[in-house]
Amino acid sequence: MMTKLLDHDSFIGGVFYKAGSPVPPKQSVPAQVAPTDELTADMTVDELIDFFRNGHGPKGAAAIVDRLDVAGLDIADLKSKLDARNSSDTDAAQLIADANKERDEALAEVARLETERSGAATERDAAMQAIEDLTKERDDLKDQLADAVAAASAAAKPATKAK
């Protein structure tokens, strides 16, 4: 029986194998890093990459490599897939940065408008105070006029009685 040799470098079950080395038997993969189990059996390569990135290092890596081997893909295919994901992550990060910049500009505009509104409120309060002062002055003048009319009226009555 002829031993099957790996045609590319592979990371299988937490172990790195060079191209040309014999394909390891599946039972040689330790149980703690078994590439397929009920959790990872139905995952796509993208889901397995997320699984790996979320803290399932050896198990995620073994599952990714196993899935690549089953699909007949190699590390270069994984690299191109990761590059595409990183590119979309970079695009998403740029969109987030642009949205944050627009939000900051909107917040600055809100702060400017609040300052303008505060200044207008101060001007309004000053105008209202001036109106109150003028109203008080007018009322004082009315009272003085009424007192003067009453005094003139009182002074005129004795003069008319004397005639």
Secondary structure in CASP SS format (residue, H / E / C, confidence):
PFRMAT SS
TARGET T0000
AUTHOR 0000-0000-0000
METHOD secondary structure of the structure
MODEL  1
M C 1.00
M C 1.00
T C 1.00
K C 1.00
L E 1.00
L C 1.00
D C 1.00
H C 1.00
D C 1.00
S E 1.00
F E 1.00
I E 1.00
G C 1.00
G C 1.00
V E 1.00
F E 1.00
Y E 1.00
K C 1.00
A C 1.00
G C 1.00
S C 1.00
P E 1.00
V C 1.00
P C 1.00
P C 1.00
K H 1.00
Q H 1.00
S H 1.00
V C 1.00
P C 1.00
A H 1.00
Q H 1.00
V H 1.00
A C 1.00
P C 1.00
T C 1.00
D C 1.00
E C 1.00
L C 1.00
T C 1.00
A C 1.00
D C 1.00
M C 1.00
T C 1.00
V H 1.00
D H 1.00
E H 1.00
L H 1.00
I H 1.00
D H 1.00
F H 1.00
F H 1.00
R H 1.00
N C 1.00
G C 1.00
H C 1.00
G H 1.00
P H 1.00
K H 1.00
G H 1.00
A H 1.00
A H 1.00
A H 1.00
I H 1.00
V H 1.00
D H 1.00
R H 1.00
L H 1.00
D H 1.00
V H 1.00
A H 1.00
G C 1.00
L C 1.00
D C 1.00
I H 1.00
A H 1.00
D H 1.00
L H 1.00
K H 1.00
S H 1.00
K H 1.00
L H 1.00
D H 1.00
A H 1.00
R H 1.00
N H 1.00
S H 1.00
S H 1.00
D H 1.00
T H 1.00
D H 1.00
A H 1.00
A H 1.00
Q H 1.00
L H 1.00
I H 1.00
A H 1.00
D H 1.00
A H 1.00
N H 1.00
K H 1.00
E H 1.00
R H 1.00
D H 1.00
E H 1.00
A H 1.00
L H 1.00
A H 1.00
E H 1.00
V H 1.00
A H 1.00
R H 1.00
L H 1.00
E H 1.00
T H 1.00
E H 1.00
R H 1.00
S H 1.00
G H 1.00
A H 1.00
A H 1.00
T H 1.00
E H 1.00
R H 1.00
D H 1.00
A H 1.00
A H 1.00
M H 1.00
Q H 1.00
A H 1.00
I H 1.00
E H 1.00
D H 1.00
L H 1.00
T H 1.00
K H 1.00
E H 1.00
R H 1.00
D H 1.00
D H 1.00
L H 1.00
K H 1.00
D H 1.00
Q H 1.00
L H 1.00
A H 1.00
D H 1.00
A H 1.00
V H 1.00
A H 1.00
A H 1.00
A H 1.00
S H 1.00
A H 1.00
A H 1.00
A H 1.00
K H 1.00
P H 1.00
A H 1.00
T H 1.00
K H 1.00
A H 1.00
K C 1.00
END
